[in-house]
Amino acid sequence: MTSSPASSRIPKEAIPGLLLMGAMLVALIIANSPFAPIYQRLLDTYAEISIGAFELKKPLLLWINDGLMAVFFFLVGLELKREILAGELSDRRKVVLPLVAAVGGIGVPAVIYAWINRGDAMALNGWAIPAATDIAFALGVLALLGKRVPLALKVFLASVAVIDDLAAIIIIAIFYTSQLSVSSLGFACAIVAALFVVNRIGVTAKTPYLLLSVALWVAVLKSGVHATLAGVVVAAFIPFRPAKGSDKPVLEVLEHDVHPWVAFGVLPIFAFANAGVSLAGLSLSSLLQPVPLGIALGLFLGKQIGVFGASMIALKSGLARLPTGMSWLHLYGVSLLCGIGFTMSLFIGSLAFEQSGNAEYVVDDRLGILAGSLLSGILGTVVLRIATNRDKPKAAEGDGAPAETPAQSS
């Protein structure tokens, strides 16, 4: 069975981003249709797990945001560890530019949001919402531009997004943690100690790590620290050495196994559950309210100013060098794509408002996220399309070689 010409033209890397976009659109359509009450009742449906005196009872939305997203953060943790040990972040010379860019891309959007919402103490809880970049969406958009996009540009965007995710993890741990349960936190620390021991004695079987990860998730959930952070902690102890009979590190095998579940299951389900915003009664004035305006401007203006501006300072000062194959226009285009903050922004928004009892801001934050991400994605695509088209004449000059060679497309 052969694939259709249309499907064969879609790069494989772009599919997760397109799937996310599809889930978002379906949620928006349902939330603005006669099926909206069914959609809401589904998300509000309680599911319960109980063993003896132990009981976990949550609405479906929180099982998705606290449970499934822990798997997403586990994958993020695996990617972070691999990049630090053997990837782009292992080379100090290569890490400077994306690190500086990521810091600028976190700081400027947060300042813009905080300044616009400076008169509302509750709204200020959402300062971190526009500071996040959605790596799946951004890389998906970049992949749609085809093989002419320099490989260095993809590496740069991925590195910025990974550092961005690390910063988001730290922000969630510090600023979005509720009252702590000392006993549950102590139990979580004991499990972390067990993970350390299992790693140090050279265990490479997946089962012990899986069992301990489930126990850690429950302990962290009960401790008051957000449960998704358990995924990152477990990832830190996954061995970066091969199991018996394999030539690949356990971490890479797990990353390869988990990635499809996250890309084609966890993230689309999360998008479907969190992007359903009713547009009834909304107008341009709705977007101009402080919370959505701060988020939209933070993502659209803050990200491009922060990422591009910080990168320019690093490059002009000699602190970093522009990667081979990248132009200033490429850098500006990818700075715009960093303003696509969909998944992580929605997640932080749920922590800032929905789960903290400020539900009146929920529609506002989603409206700002959708607007800022959409504008960033569209303008970023246009700028990068112009940048790649400018490369065509250069590729054709010289010895009359074809516009694209196998070496260029690798």
N, C-alpha and C positions, 0 to 999 in steps of 0.2 A: 504494500500500500504506500503510494508516494504522497508527499505533502503537496499542497496546492502552491502555485507560484506566489500567491499573496503571503501565505504563512512562511514560505522559505525566505522571503525578503525581510522578515522580522528577526533581528539579531536575538540570539538566545538570552543574552544578558538583559535585554529590554523587557522580557516577558514578566518578571516579577513586578516591575514598575507599572506595566500595563494592567496587570491583574489587580494591583492596589488601586489604580485609577478606576477600574471597572467596579470594584467593591464599593468604592466611595460613591460613584454615580448611582449604583443600585440603591444604596442606603438613602441617598438624597431623594431619589424618585419615590421610594416607598414611604419615606417620612413626609412627603408632600402629596400623598395619594389617600384614597379611602382606607388603605391597609395600614395607615400609621398607628391606630390603636393596637392592632395585632403585633406590629413591630415593637411597640413599647412594652406590651404585656410580655412578649417573649424575653426581652432584656431584663424585665423585672421578676421573672419567674425564679423562685428559689430552688436551689439544689443543695442537698445535704449529704455529708459523709459522717457517719458516726460509728465508733468502735467502743463499746462499753460506755464509760463516762465521757470519752473524748467525742467532741462534736464540732463539725465545721459546717456552717450554714450561711450561704451567701446568694445574692441574686446572680443570674447568669452573667450580667455585665461585669461584675467584680470577679467572677471565676475567670473570665476572659482577661481582664486587666491585671489581676494579681497572679493568676495561674499560667495561662498560655504565654503571657508576656515574660514570665520567668524563663521560659524556653528561649525566647528571643534574646534576652539578656545573657543567657548561657552561651548562645552563639556569638554574641558580641564579645563576651569574655574570651572565648576560644580564639577569635580573630585578633583581639588585642594581644594575647600572649604569643601567638604565632608571629605577628608583625614585630613585636618587641624582640623576640628571640632570633628570628631568622628572616624577617621581612624588611620592608622599607624603613621601619622605625628602629631597626638595629644599627643603621648607619647614621652616626651623628651628623655627618655632612648633609645627608638627604633629609633629615628630620627637621632641620631648622626652619625651612620655608613653610611647610604645612603646619608646624607647631605655632609659628608666629601668626600665620593666617587664621588658624583656628581660634587663637586667643582673641584676635581682633574681631572675628566673627561671632564670638560669644559676648564680648564686652559691649560693643556698640549697640546691638539690638536691645540688650538689657537696659542700657542707659536711656535709649529712646523710649522704650516702654515705660520705664520708671518716671521719666520726666513728664510724659503725657498723663500718667495716672498718679502724679505726686500728691493730689489732694484726697485720694481715697485709699485708706489703709488696707481695706479688704482686697481691692483691686491690685494693690502692690504685690500680693501673694503670687501673682502670675508673671513676675518679672523674667522668669527663666523660659517662658513659653516660646518666645521668638529666638531664643539662643540656640535652638537645636536644628540639625540638618537631617533630613530623611535620606539615608544612603541608598536605599533600594530605589526610591523615586528618582533621585538625582542621577545615579548611575544608569538607570533605565532610560532617562531622557538622553543622556550622553550617548548611550549605545544606539539609539534610534538615528543618530547623525551619521552612522556608518564607520567604515574602516579608515576614513581620512582623518578622523580625530586622532591626534598624536597619542601614542601609548603613555607618554609622560603626563599628559593631561588627565587620563584616567587614574593613573597612580597617585597624582597630586590630589585629585578629588577624593579618592578612597582614603588617603592618609589623613586629610583634613576631617573627613567624616568620622573616621575611627577615633581620632583625638577628641573630636566633638562629642562622640558617644561616651568616652571616658570621663570627660568633664560633666556630662549629664548625669552619669552614675554618681559622681562625687556630690553634685548639687542635690540630687534626690536623697542621698544618704544624710547630708548635713541639714538641708532646709525643708525637706518634706517628710520628716520622721515625726510621728505622733508620740504621745507619752509612752515611755519605755517600761516594759515588764522585766524586772531584774531576773526573775526565775527563768523566763523563756529565753532571755538574752544569755544567761549562764549556760542553759542547755545548748543554745546555738554555738557558743564558744567551745563547748565540749565536742560537738560534732566537727567543728573546724579543726580542732586538735586531732581528732580521729582521721580526718582527711589528710592532714599533714603526715601522720604516722604511716598511713597506707601508701602515700606517695613516696616517702623516704625509704620504706623497706622494699621498694621496687615493684609493687603490684601494678600490673598492666591490664588486668581483666576489667571489663566495664562494669560488671554487676556490683562490686562493692561501692564504686563511686555513685552508681545510680541509686542504690538503697540509701546511702548517706545523703545524697542530694535531696531526696524526698523528705527525709527527716529534718534536714536543715531548712527546707522551704517552710515546713509547718512551724518550726521553732521561730524562724524569722518573722513569719506572718503573725504569730502570737506575741512577738516581742515589741511590736510598735515600729520597728524598722520596716521599710517597704519590702514585701516578700520577693519582688523581682530581683533584688540585689543578691539573693541567695544563688541565683544562676551565675552571676559574675564570680562569686567566691568559689563555687565548685569548679568553674572553668580554670581558675588559677592553680588548682591542684591536679588537673588532668596531665598525665605525663607527656613530656615532649621527647619520648623515646619509643622505639618500636616494641610491639608485643611479640611474643614468641611466634615464629613462623611468618613474620611480616617484615617488610623493609620500610614501612611507613610509620611515622610516629603515631601513637594512639590519639593525640590531639588532632592531627590532620584527618585521621580516619573518622573520628567523631564529628569533626566540622563538616566533612563531606556528607556524612549520613544525616546530620541534623538540618543542614542548609535547605534542602528541598521542602522539609516539613514546615520550616519557618517561612520561606519565600512563597510557597503555594498553599499554606494552611493558616499558620498563626497570624501573619500580617494581614492577609485579606479578611480574615474573621474579625480581627481587631478593627480594621477600617470600616467594615460593615456595621459593627456594633457601636462605633463612636462617631461616625460621620453623618448620621441621620439628623440633619437640622431642618426643622420646619421653616420654610421661607415665607409663610403666611404673615402678612402685615409688615414685612421687612421692606425697607426702602434705602436710598442712599444715606439718609440721615441715621439709619441703624448702624451702618458701617462707620459713621463718623463719631459714634459714642467712644469714650476714652479707651475701654478695654479692647474692642475689635480694632480700633484705629491704631492703638499702640502695638498690637500684635502684627497687623498688616504692614505698618511702616517699619517695624523692627525687622521683619523677615525680608521685605522688599528693598528698603533703603539701608537698614542697619547691617544686614549681611553683606551686601555688595560693598558698602563703605568700609566695613570692618575688615573683611577678607582681602579686598583689593588694596585698601589703604595700608594695612599692616604689611602686606606682601611687598608693596612698593617701597616702604621704608626699609624693610630688610634687604631688598635688592639694591636700592640706591646707596645704602650705607656699606655695602660689601659684606654684610652678615650672611647673605645667601646668594645663590646664583639661579637664574632662570633655567629650568631643565631644558635639555636639548629637544628641539622640535616644538617648543611652546613659544608663542608670541605674546605680547602685551594684550592683544585683543582676545586671545585664548584665555588668558588669565582673568580678564574682566568677565568673559562669558561664564567661566566656571564659578566665579565669585557670585554671579547672579543665581546659578543653579543651587548654590549653598543656601539660598533663601527658600528652598522647598523644605519645609519643616514638618510635613504632614504627620507621620507616625509618632515621632518622639514628641512633637509639640502637642498633639492630642493627648498623649500619655501624661505629660507634665501638667497639661491643663486639667486633666481629671484629678490629679493629686492636689493641684493648687485650689480648685474650686469645688468640684463635685464631691470628692471624698472628704473635704474639709468643712462641708456644710454651707458653702457659698454657691448653691445651685443656681441662683439668679444670674450668675455670670457665664453659665455653661454655654448657652446659645451664642452669647457674645464672643467667647473665645474661639469657638468653632468657626464662626463667621469670619473672624480675623485671620485664622489659620488658612482657611480655604482661599480667601482673597489674596493674602500675601504669597502663598505657595503658587497659586495660579499665575499671578503677575510675574513672579520670579522665573517660573518654568517657561512661560511664553517668551519673555524678553531674553532669557538666557539662551534659548534655542535659536532665536533670531540672530543674536550676536555670534554664537558659535557657528551657525550656518554661514554667515558672512566671512568669518575667520577661515573656515575650511575652504570656501570657494576662492578666497585670495591665495590659498596654497596651490591651487590647480595650475596656474600659469608657471609658478616656480618649479613644480614637479616636472612640467613638460619642457622646461628650458634645458640648455646644455647639450647633451649628446643625442637629443631627440628620442630619449627613452620614453616608454609609455607613462601616462600620468601616475600609474600605481604599479609598483613592482611587488613581488612576493615579500621582499624584505621590509617594504614600507607597510604592508598590511599585516605583518606578524605582530 
